[in-house]
Amino acid sequence: MDPISNLGEFITLRCDLGHIRMLYSRLLSYLPHDEGGLMSLYNATVHLQTVLEKQGKKVRKSNGEVLFRHGEKAFGLFLVLNGKVRLDIGVDSPLARSHGAGALVGLPATLTGRNYSMTATVVDEAELVFWPVAELHSLLQRDPEICKELLATLAERLAEDRKLTESAALQDLKTAR
């Protein structure tokens, strides 16, 4: 069964971090890698943004401030309210991208308990909402709808990434001929 196209069968009311990690690992198995190079942007739904903003800790960060570094143990998730955050895996990386309002930064690592796969740096003064791992875990246990939204967000992005990966592979095959 392909969990990306059959997401409804994978989302249950049992939403704890262990369950999310298991589901996310299964979703990742459908991609050729899980380093997160393509999976850099997760946009929150309006409802999810509202809940995270209302209950999370607002922080302001200046240009050049690093939110987290590649390889660091995940300590939390950031929702960008305004400004821009750049995600990259190294200097002048072709995968580097800047993301603005609505972006969920650090989502995969925070949910899975893995290390961050990218470095997040503020490039345009930003207002963010921060959610430490333990508080996010508590929110997910209290509100299964939020859990479903986060899993759906991850699954949608993984499906998009899979399409991009397949498209790139087909292009490489055409170029090689």
Residue, then its C-alpha position, 0 to 999 in steps of 0.5 A: m500500500d502506498p501511504i502517500s496516495n492512501l493517506g486516509e488509511f494512515i491517519t488515526l486518532r492516536c497521535d503521539l510522537g512515536h506514532i508520527r515517527m513511525l508513519y513519517s518513516r514509512l512515508l519517507s521509504y517511498l522516496p529515494h533518500d530521506e536527507g530532507g534536501l528536497m523537503s525543505l518547505y512545509n506550509a501550514t494550513v490557516h487553521l494550523q497557523t492560527v493554533l500554533e500562533k495563538q498557543g506558541k512562543k513568539v520570537r523576533k530574529s534579526n538578519g543573520e541569526v541562525l535558528f538551528r544548524h545542520g546536524e543539531k539535535a532537533f529542539g523545536l519547530f518554527l512557524v514563520l509569521n513574517g520575514k524570511v528564513r533561508l534553509d540550506i545544507g551548505v554554502d552556496s547550496p543549489l537547494a538553498r531556498s528562502h521561505g516566508a509567512g506560513a512556512l513550518v521550519g524544522l518540522p520533520a526533525t522535530l516530529t521524528g526526533r532526528n537531527y536537523s537536515m538543514t541550517a535555518t538562517v533569518v535573511d529578512e528580519a522575522e517574527l516567528v512562533f517557536w514550539p519546543v518538542a515537548e510542548l508540540h508533543s503535548l499539543l498533538q496529544r490534546d488535539p488530534e485534529i492538529c496531529k492530522e493536519l501535520l501528518a497531511t502536510l508532511a504527506e502532501r510535501l512528500a508526494e510533491d517531492r516524489k513527483l519532483t524526484e521522478s521528474a528529475a530522474l526521467q529528465d536525467l534518462k532523456t539527457a543520458r540518451 
